[in-house]
Amino acid sequence: MDKNIKEIIINAARSVFAKFGFNKTTMNEIAKAARKAKSSLYHYFSSKEDIFEEVIKRETEVLKIELMKAINSKNTTKEKLKAYVVTRMKIIHDLANFYSALKDEYLDNYSFIEKLRKDYFEFEIELIKTLLREGISDGEFVVKDLDVTSFAIVTALKGLEYPWIAESNFVKTKKNIDNLLEVLFFGLVKR
């Protein structure tokens, strides 16, 4: 029963945080959305920050699972890299709280946010390195420096998050992703 109540609180909080953002969300709003007394929230969590941290952890896991499913559903490394980028942008768009944790400067002073950002960045770098190694092994890619290339790809995606997530037309975003991957795969220099 306790676990079920905790889940109800987390799911309600996820919706409230997504709607109002971290700063504007109150424990009262979370309690109301969960249809629980405010004291019930404090039985399971010591603060709004603790609830937000749990919400972010859950959304991070959802993102990682969806990325791995998308990658594993493809055959070639080029298809896997494309699936990774498309899925990443789509899922981050859907996970408002996770995206907020990545970008909102006012959350900088929360240590769990800094850890999340660092851990997720490292996860992405390692995932891209793995895909690049696979592409090199399969003869699909030629990469001179795995570290620099994986860092450049992840950094480029981070820089494009806001404009692509703000875009309401996912078909247009997908076309932009295709164009970016075209440059990544084939470069700029005429051969």
Beta strands, then each sheet from edge to edge (+ up, - down):
end
